[in-house]
Amino acid sequence: MAVEAGALRRARAAAVLLLCCLGASAAAESSRTGQFDVRPGGLVHSHSETLGDHSCIFTYASQGGTNERWHMSVGISEDNKLFSCSIWRPQGKSYLFFTQFKAEITNAKIEFANGFSQGAVGGGSDVPLKEDEYVIHENTVTHKDGLFNSELSKLIIVARSGHDEL
């Protein structure tokens, strides 16, 4: 358990470092943010952003309410070894009932991912999903049937590039 906790701390530190690097190096193609509407109605929808050889694809189905404006940011570290994808509702809390979600990363292996039922806004704090509500695979993060409480407001993924350039 101590080894897993240490690995988790290192992964979180890597995620913070990557986000800082992306903010500090505002090169034209080191990061990109797109906006999209999360639509209720129970149908499966997807949104994706691509940067270089990497893509982040968010697929979901939700119920209740009306469309919500969400953001997806993707970024690549200066050494092209780390790729990040963040999906979130800027207002911090979604009022939609998510029946499913999946985030997929192409050409990279996930090193760290975390989901949140509520994002930090207005002095509040992020509220993480319980670890048993979602599962992290090599290149996907998905809800767990029967355990996911249908609340999602933010998802953060950091992945290591699947190849090294010579």
Summary of the structure (lengths in Angstrom):
residues: 166
radius of gyration: 15.5
end to end distance: 36.6
largest distance: 50.1
contacts: 500
relative contact order: 0.19
helix: 16%
strand: 48%
